[in-house]
Amino acid sequence: MLRSILSLLFLAAFASKGLTQIAPKEEVGFLYNRETTYNFRLATHKSFGFGMEWGRLRTYNKTKTLSLGISEMKHPKEQKQNAAPSVRRSSRPFVYGKKNSLFVLRSGWGQKRYFSEKAKVKGVAVGMSYSIGPSLGLLKPYYLALNLTGDSPGIGRTAIVKYSEANHNDFLDNSRILGAAPFTKGFGEISVLPGGTASLAYHMDWGAFDEMVKALEIGLTVDVFAKKAPIFVSDEQNQQLFFNFFLNLQFGKRK
C-alpha cells in the first residue's frame, strides 16, 4: 500500500507541474464564499477515519480551512493472528501483546491552494493543502477472551478481560488466549492523551469552481503525543511520534 501511495504522489506532482507550465496568465473570478466537505480517509497500516472540513474562499485559488475528524491509529507492529488450533477452532483474530486501541481526534487550521488558474478549463484542479492543530488520543482498553482456570487448552472458565498487572502472565499466554473480544467492548473506559497533528497533501479537485466538491488528497500526517501511546504491554514497543501516508476522499458543497 505504501508503494501505491508514493506512486500516486509522484503522478500528482508531475501533473501539477504540467498544469502550471501551460496555464496562461489570466484574471479569474470566483462565485462562492464557503465550502463544506465530508472526508473519508484510508491510511497506512489499514487504518481508517472520517471527518468534516469547513472552508472560506479567499481568492479563486486559495481557501482557508478548519477541519475536525477522528481516525483509527494502528502501530506499525500490530499483526493479527488466530488462536492456536488446540484452543478453539472458531475465534476472533487478535493482536498479541496489545493492551489499548488508539483513536485520534484531530482538529486543524490550514490552507488549500491551487497551482493553476485554468483548472475550470482543464477539468481537474491540482494544488496543495496543509493543516496544523491540537489533537486528542483516545485510548480504548483492548479486551481478550481468556481461559483462566483450565490446565488444558480450551478447558476451564472463559473470561473477557483487559490487561492488568494481576493478569500479566495469562494475558500474554498464547495457550490461554481464545481470541479478541467484540470491537465495542471497552468504549465506556476510554482515557485521553493530549497531542498535536500536522498534515501536508497534494489536492486534486474535479471541478474546483463548481457547486459540488469532489476531491482527492494524497499526503502525509504527523501525530505527536505528550508521552508514548501505551498500545502494547511492552513499553519498548510503544512510540510517541507517528507518521502515516493517507488517501482522503472529499465530497461536499460550495455556496
C-alpha positions in Angstrom: 0.0 0.0 0.0 2.9 2.4 0.8 4.3 1.8 -2.6 1.0 2.7 -4.3 0.6 5.9 -2.3 4.1 7.1 -3.1 3.4 6.4 -6.8 0.3 8.5 -6.7 2.2 11.3 -5.0 4.7 11.2 -7.9 2.0 11.3 -10.5 0.2 14.2 -8.7 3.5 16.2 -8.6 4.1 15.6 -12.3 0.5 16.6 -13.2 0.7 19.8 -11.1 4.0 20.8 -12.8 2.4 20.4 -16.2 -0.6 22.4 -15.4 1.4 25.3 -14.0 3.6 25.4 -17.2 0.8 25.5 -19.8 -1.7 27.8 -17.9 -1.7 31.3 -19.4 -1.9 34.4 -17.2 -5.5 35.5 -16.9 -7.7 37.2 -14.4 -10.2 34.8 -12.9 -13.1 35.5 -10.5 -14.9 33.1 -8.2 -18.5 32.6 -7.4 -18.6 31.0 -3.9 -17.6 32.2 -0.5 -17.7 29.0 1.6 -17.5 25.2 1.2 -18.3 22.3 3.5 -16.9 18.7 2.8 -17.2 15.3 4.3 -13.9 13.4 4.4 -13.3 9.6 4.3 -9.7 8.7 5.0 -7.6 5.5 4.4 -4.1 5.5 5.9 -1.2 3.1 6.2 -1.4 0.0 8.4 -5.0 -0.4 7.2 -6.4 2.3 9.4 -9.4 4.5 8.5 -11.2 7.7 9.6 -13.8 10.3 8.7 -14.4 13.9 9.4 -15.6 17.3 8.1 -13.8 20.4 6.8 -15.1 24.0 6.5 -13.5 26.4 4.1 -13.7 30.1 3.4 -12.7 31.0 -0.2 -10.3 34.0 -0.1 -9.4 34.1 -3.8 -10.1 31.9 -6.8 -7.2 29.6 -5.9 -6.8 30.0 -2.1 -9.1 28.6 0.6 -8.7 28.9 4.4 -9.8 25.7 6.1 -10.9 24.4 9.5 -11.1 20.6 10.0 -12.3 18.1 12.5 -12.0 14.3 12.3 -11.4 11.1 14.0 -9.2 8.3 12.8 -8.1 4.9 13.9 -4.3 4.8 14.6 -2.5 1.5 14.3 1.0 0.8 15.5 3.3 -0.5 12.6 4.0 -3.7 14.6 0.3 -4.6 15.1 -0.2 -8.0 13.4 -3.4 -10.0 13.8 -3.2 -13.8 14.5 -5.5 -16.6 15.2 -5.8 -18.6 18.4 -3.9 -21.9 18.5 -6.0 -24.7 16.9 -5.9 -26.6 20.1 -7.6 -23.7 21.9 -10.6 -23.0 19.7 -11.4 -23.5 16.0 -13.7 -20.5 15.7 -12.4 -17.3 17.4 -11.8 -13.7 16.6 -8.2 -12.8 15.4 -6.3 -10.9 18.0 -3.1 -8.8 18.3 -0.6 -10.4 20.7 0.7 -8.1 23.4 -1.8 -5.3 22.7 -3.4 -3.6 25.7 -5.1 -0.4 24.1 -6.6 0.6 20.8 -5.8 4.1 19.8 -8.1 6.6 18.0 -7.1 10.2 17.2 -9.5 13.1 17.4 -7.8 15.8 15.2 -8.6 19.5 14.7 -6.7 21.7 12.3 -6.4 25.1 10.7 -4.9 25.3 7.3 -5.0 26.4 3.7 -5.7 24.9 0.3 -4.0 26.5 -2.7 -4.4 25.6 -6.4 -1.5 25.8 -8.8 -3.4 26.5 -12.0 -5.9 29.3 -12.7 -7.1 27.3 -15.7 -8.5 24.5 -13.6 -12.0 25.1 -14.8 -10.9 24.5 -18.5 -8.6 21.6 -17.8 -11.2 19.7 -15.6 -9.0 18.8 -12.6 -7.5 21.5 -10.4 -4.3 20.4 -8.8 -2.8 22.1 -5.7 -1.6 21.5 -2.2 -3.2 21.7 1.3 -1.8 21.8 4.8 -3.2 21.9 8.3 -1.9 22.0 11.8 -3.6 21.9 15.2 -4.2 20.1 18.5 -5.4 16.5 18.9 -6.5 14.0 21.5 -5.5 10.4 21.6 -8.4 8.2 22.7 -7.2 5.0 24.4 -9.7 2.2 24.5 -8.8 -0.9 26.6 -8.2 -4.0 24.4 -10.1 -7.0 25.7 -9.2 -10.6 25.1 -11.2 -13.8 25.8 -9.0 -16.0 28.0 -9.2 -19.4 29.5 -8.2 -18.6 33.1 -8.7 -21.8 35.1 -8.2 -24.8 33.0 -4.9 -26.6 33.0 -5.6 -28.0 29.5 -6.1 -25.7 26.5 -9.7 -24.9 25.9 -10.9 -26.2 29.2 -12.0 -24.0 32.1 -13.7 -20.7 32.8 -13.7 -18.2 29.9 -13.4 -14.6 30.9 -13.3 -11.3 28.8 -10.6 -9.3 30.4 -8.4 -6.3 29.7 -4.7 -6.1 30.6 -3.6 -5.5 34.2 -0.5 -6.3 36.3 -2.5 -9.0 38.0 -3.2 -10.9 34.8 0.1 -10.2 33.1 1.1 -13.8 32.6 -2.4 -15.0 31.4 -2.8 -12.1 29.0 0.5 -13.0 27.3 0.0 -16.8 27.4 -0.9 -18.0 23.9 -2.2 -21.3 25.3 -4.9 -19.3 27.2 -5.9 -16.7 24.6 -9.2 -17.7 22.9 -9.4 -14.6 20.7 -10.2 -10.9 20.7 -13.4 -9.6 22.4 -16.0 -7.7 20.3 -14.9 -4.3 19.0 -17.4 -2.4 21.1 -16.0 -3.8 24.3 -14.2 -1.0 26.3 -15.7 2.1 24.8 -17.0 3.1 28.2 -13.5 3.1 29.6 -11.8 5.5 27.2 -8.9 7.6 28.5 -7.3 10.6 26.7 -3.8 11.5 25.7 -3.2 15.1 24.5 -1.1 15.8 21.4 -0.7 17.7 18.2 -1.1 17.0 14.5 0.1 18.3 11.1 -0.6 17.2 7.5 0.6 18.1 4.0 -1.1 16.8 0.9 -1.5 17.1 -2.9 -5.0 18.1 -3.6 -6.9 17.2 -6.8 -10.4 18.7 -7.3 -12.7 17.6 -10.2 -14.4 20.9 -10.9 -12.8 23.3 -8.4 -15.2 26.1 -9.2 -18.4 24.0 -9.4 -21.0 23.9 -6.7 -20.4 20.3 -5.8 -17.0 19.4 -4.3 -15.4 16.1 -5.5 -11.7 15.9 -4.4 -8.9 13.5 -3.6 -5.9 14.2 -1.3 -2.7 12.2 -1.1 -0.4 13.1 1.7 1.4 12.6 5.0 0.2 13.1 8.6 2.4 13.5 11.6 1.0 13.0 15.1 2.8 13.6 18.3 1.6 12.9 21.8 2.6 14.2 25.3 4.1 10.8 26.1 4.4 7.3 24.5 0.9 6.0 23.5 0.5 2.7 25.5 -0.7 0.5 22.7 1.4 -2.5 23.7 2.1 -4.1 27.1 5.9 -3.7 26.5 6.7 0.0 26.7 9.7 -0.6 24.4 7.4 -1.2 21.5 5.3 2.0 22.1 6.1 5.3 20.5 5.3 9.0 20.9 5.6 10.1 17.2 3.6 8.6 14.3 4.0 9.1 10.6 1.2 8.0 8.2 0.6 8.3 4.5 -3.1 8.7 3.6 -5.7 8.9 0.9 -8.6 11.3 1.7 -11.8 11.5 -0.4 -13.8 14.7 -0.1 -17.4 15.3 -1.0 -19.4 18.4 -0.3 -20.9 21.7 -1.5 -19.9 25.3 -2.0 -22.2 28.3 -1.5 
